[in-house]
Amino acid sequence: KLARVPTGNRRAFRRIDKPRKKSYAVLIGVDLSGSTGGSREVELRRMAYAQASLLDSLGIRFAVAGHTGCKYRTDAPAGSRDADLATAQAVREVRQVYGDGNVGLATHKLAKNFAEPWNESAKLATAAFQACSANLDGVTMQTYINMLCTQPATDRILLYYTDGQMPAEDHDNQLTILKRQLRRARAMAKQPDRRLHVVGIALDCDTPKKYGLDTILVDSDKPDESVRLVVEGLAERIARTINK
């Protein structure tokens, strides 16, 4: 691409790699917050595992990650557990942005990256996902979209698994980030050769619809049907992109 150098009349070449044909990158993001414990945790793992196996059989690049997090007080009294945690560099950096009060730190567990094979190690890592702590949807959505943006594909799809309110922790801060990231995703969905599409996989809820997300509703009391709905739902969405 020929671009003018802002400091003079010279011109400089900048290389941009664009996919020449349809290609896909899919990120499976699984809610591992405390509310998913028990049967819901098992169901989320089953759906993610089945989806990953399908993508592998189709030769589509994909990653599998789980998301959780914790909320800490940056103004905690001396000697408390949160005060000890607040000495960590990560919390100090968050305090610089949000000030004193409650802040959330997200944790993302990567079972398989895009370039890695769907082998025994990745399968075991997915099967070992366990529910714990909170869910920081704003930071998580930003992280997942950033991960997909690194992939040179014409169509990038985020399957965002959740079982409840978005966001439930660090609500005000996370809500601001979440709305901003979903506006970003809607803008990227209109790009002709590097589209990004976010699909909410809603287990026993319809929360993603609140934010205008394309949503697949699944019922934890019907595990086999839930797996089928998610697998067929992604296949349908991929088929839609072929004529675009």
C-alpha positions as CSV (number, residue, x, y, z in Angstrom):
1,K,0.0,0.0,0.0
2,L,1.4,3.4,-1.0
3,A,1.2,5.9,1.8
4,R,2.5,9.5,2.0
5,V,5.2,10.2,4.6
6,P,3.8,13.1,6.8
7,T,7.1,14.9,7.0
8,G,7.7,15.4,3.3
9,N,6.8,14.6,-0.3
10,R,8.6,11.2,-0.4
11,R,6.5,8.1,-0.5
12,A,7.0,4.9,1.4
13,F,5.7,1.4,0.9
14,R,3.9,-0.4,3.7
15,R,3.1,-4.1,3.2
16,I,-0.4,-5.3,4.2
17,D,-1.1,-9.1,4.1
18,K,-4.7,-9.8,3.0
19,P,-6.2,-13.2,2.8
20,R,-6.9,-14.2,-0.8
21,K,-9.8,-16.6,0.0
22,K,-12.2,-17.5,2.8
23,S,-10.4,-18.4,6.0
24,Y,-11.6,-18.7,9.6
25,A,-10.3,-18.3,13.1
26,V,-12.5,-19.2,16.0
27,L,-11.9,-18.5,19.7
28,I,-13.9,-20.6,22.2
29,G,-14.0,-18.6,25.5
30,V,-15.5,-20.5,28.4
31,D,-17.0,-18.9,31.6
32,L,-15.2,-20.4,34.6
33,S,-16.7,-18.1,37.3
34,G,-18.0,-19.5,40.6
35,S,-21.6,-19.7,39.4
36,T,-20.7,-22.3,36.8
37,G,-19.7,-24.8,39.5
38,G,-21.3,-28.3,39.5
39,S,-23.4,-29.5,36.6
40,R,-23.0,-26.2,34.7
41,E,-19.2,-26.5,34.7
42,V,-19.5,-30.0,33.3
43,E,-21.9,-28.9,30.6
44,L,-19.7,-25.9,29.6
45,R,-16.7,-28.2,29.2
46,R,-18.7,-30.7,27.1
47,M,-19.9,-28.0,24.7
48,A,-16.4,-26.5,24.4
49,Y,-14.8,-29.9,23.8
50,A,-17.4,-30.9,21.2
51,Q,-17.0,-27.5,19.4
52,A,-13.2,-27.9,19.4
53,S,-13.3,-31.4,18.0
54,L,-15.6,-30.2,15.2
55,L,-13.3,-27.3,14.3
56,D,-10.3,-29.6,14.3
57,S,-12.0,-32.1,12.0
58,L,-12.8,-29.2,9.6
59,G,-9.2,-27.9,9.6
60,I,-10.3,-24.5,11.0
61,R,-7.8,-22.6,13.2
62,F,-9.1,-22.2,16.7
63,A,-8.1,-21.5,20.3
64,V,-9.7,-22.6,23.6
65,A,-9.6,-20.4,26.7
66,G,-11.3,-20.2,30.1
67,H,-12.0,-16.9,31.9
68,T,-12.4,-16.1,35.6
69,G,-11.0,-13.5,38.0
70,C,-11.0,-11.9,41.4
71,K,-12.0,-8.6,43.0
72,Y,-9.6,-6.9,45.4
73,R,-9.8,-3.8,47.6
74,T,-7.0,-1.3,46.8
75,D,-7.8,0.6,50.0
76,A,-7.9,-2.4,52.3
77,P,-6.8,-2.0,56.0
78,A,-3.2,-2.9,56.8
79,G,-2.7,-6.6,57.6
80,S,-5.8,-7.8,55.7
81,R,-5.6,-10.4,52.9
82,D,-6.5,-7.8,50.3
83,A,-3.9,-5.4,51.6
84,D,-1.3,-8.1,51.1
85,L,-2.5,-8.8,47.6
86,A,-2.5,-5.0,46.9
87,T,1.3,-5.0,47.2
88,A,1.5,-6.8,43.9
89,Q,2.6,-4.8,40.9
90,A,-0.6,-5.7,39.0
91,V,-2.8,-4.2,41.6
92,R,-0.7,-1.1,41.9
93,E,-1.1,-0.5,38.2
94,V,-4.8,-1.0,38.3
95,R,-5.0,1.5,41.2
96,Q,-3.3,4.1,39.0
97,V,-6.2,3.8,36.5
98,Y,-9.2,3.3,38.8
99,G,-8.0,4.8,42.1
100,D,-8.9,3.4,45.5
101,G,-11.8,1.0,46.0
102,N,-12.7,-2.3,44.5
103,V,-10.9,-3.4,41.3
104,G,-11.0,-6.7,39.4
105,L,-8.1,-8.7,38.0
106,A,-9.0,-11.2,35.3
107,T,-7.5,-14.6,34.8
108,H,-7.5,-16.3,31.4
109,K,-6.5,-20.0,31.1
110,L,-5.3,-21.0,27.7
111,A,-5.9,-24.6,26.9
112,K,-5.0,-24.3,23.2
113,N,-3.6,-21.5,21.2
114,F,-4.4,-21.0,17.5
115,A,-1.0,-22.4,16.2
116,E,-1.1,-25.5,18.5
117,P,-2.6,-28.9,17.7
118,W,-5.8,-30.3,19.2
119,N,-3.8,-33.1,20.8
120,E,-4.0,-35.0,24.1
121,S,-2.4,-32.1,26.0
122,A,-5.0,-29.5,24.7
123,K,-7.9,-31.9,25.3
124,L,-6.8,-32.6,28.9
125,A,-6.4,-28.9,29.6
126,T,-9.9,-28.2,28.3
127,A,-11.3,-31.1,30.3
128,A,-9.5,-29.8,33.4
129,F,-11.3,-26.4,33.4
130,Q,-12.6,-25.7,36.9
131,A,-15.0,-23.0,38.1
132,C,-13.6,-20.5,40.7
133,S,-14.0,-16.8,41.8
134,A,-15.5,-14.1,39.6
135,N,-16.1,-13.1,36.0
136,L,-14.8,-9.8,34.6
137,D,-16.6,-9.6,31.2
138,G,-15.2,-6.3,30.1
139,V,-11.5,-7.1,30.3
140,T,-12.2,-10.7,29.1
141,M,-14.0,-9.5,26.0
142,Q,-11.2,-7.1,25.2
143,T,-8.6,-9.9,25.7
144,Y,-10.4,-12.3,23.4
145,I,-11.0,-9.7,20.7
146,N,-7.4,-8.8,20.8
147,M,-6.4,-12.4,20.4
148,L,-8.6,-12.8,17.4
149,C,-7.2,-9.7,15.8
150,T,-3.8,-11.3,15.6
151,Q,-5.2,-14.0,13.2
152,P,-4.9,-13.4,9.4
153,A,-8.4,-14.7,8.5
154,T,-11.3,-13.2,6.5
155,D,-13.8,-14.2,9.2
156,R,-13.0,-14.4,12.9
157,I,-15.6,-15.7,15.4
158,L,-15.7,-15.5,19.2
159,L,-17.9,-18.0,20.9
160,Y,-18.5,-16.4,24.3
161,Y,-19.9,-18.9,26.8
162,T,-21.7,-17.5,29.8
163,D,-24.2,-18.7,32.4
164,G,-25.3,-15.4,33.9
165,Q,-25.2,-11.7,34.4
166,M,-22.7,-9.8,32.3
167,P,-20.8,-8.3,34.1
168,A,-21.4,-9.5,37.7
169,E,-18.1,-8.3,39.3
170,D,-16.5,-4.8,39.4
171,H,-19.7,-3.9,37.6
172,D,-19.3,-0.2,36.7
173,N,-15.7,-0.5,35.4
174,Q,-16.4,-3.8,33.6
175,L,-19.7,-2.5,32.0
176,T,-17.9,0.5,30.5
177,I,-15.2,-1.7,29.0
178,L,-17.7,-4.3,27.8
179,K,-19.9,-1.8,26.0
180,R,-16.8,-0.3,24.4
181,Q,-15.5,-3.6,23.2
182,L,-18.9,-4.7,21.8
183,R,-19.1,-1.4,19.8
184,R,-15.6,-2.2,18.5
185,A,-16.8,-5.7,17.5
186,R,-19.8,-4.4,15.7
187,A,-17.6,-2.0,13.7
188,M,-15.2,-4.9,12.8
189,A,-18.1,-7.0,11.7
190,K,-18.5,-4.6,8.7
191,Q,-15.0,-5.0,7.4
192,P,-15.1,-6.7,4.0
193,D,-12.1,-9.0,4.4
194,R,-11.3,-9.2,8.2
195,R,-14.7,-9.5,9.8
196,L,-15.2,-10.3,13.5
197,H,-18.4,-11.8,14.9
198,V,-19.2,-12.3,18.6
199,V,-21.7,-15.1,19.4
200,G,-23.0,-15.5,22.9
201,I,-23.5,-19.1,24.1
202,A,-26.0,-18.5,26.9
203,L,-26.4,-21.4,29.4
204,D,-29.7,-21.1,31.2
205,C,-30.0,-17.4,30.6
206,D,-30.3,-14.9,27.7
207,T,-28.0,-12.2,29.1
208,P,-25.9,-11.7,25.8
209,K,-29.1,-10.6,24.1
210,K,-29.1,-7.5,26.4
211,Y,-26.1,-6.3,24.5
212,G,-27.4,-7.1,21.1
213,L,-25.2,-10.2,20.7
214,D,-26.1,-12.9,18.3
215,T,-27.0,-15.6,20.9
216,I,-27.5,-19.3,21.0
217,L,-29.6,-20.3,24.0
218,V,-28.8,-23.7,25.6
219,D,-30.4,-25.6,28.5
220,S,-28.2,-27.4,31.1
221,D,-31.1,-29.9,31.6
222,K,-30.8,-31.0,28.0
223,P,-27.0,-31.6,27.6
224,D,-27.1,-33.5,24.3
225,E,-29.4,-30.9,22.7
226,S,-27.1,-28.1,24.0
227,V,-24.1,-29.6,22.3
228,R,-26.0,-30.0,19.0
229,L,-27.3,-26.5,19.1
230,V,-23.8,-25.0,19.6
231,V,-22.2,-27.2,16.9
232,E,-24.9,-26.6,14.4
233,G,-25.1,-22.9,15.3
234,L,-21.5,-22.3,14.4
235,A,-21.8,-24.3,11.2
236,E,-24.8,-22.1,10.2
237,R,-22.9,-18.9,10.9
238,I,-19.9,-20.0,8.9
239,A,-22.2,-20.9,6.0
240,R,-23.6,-17.3,6.1
241,T,-20.2,-15.9,5.5
242,I,-19.7,-17.8,2.3
243,N,-22.0,-15.5,0.3
244,K,-20.6,-12.3,1.8
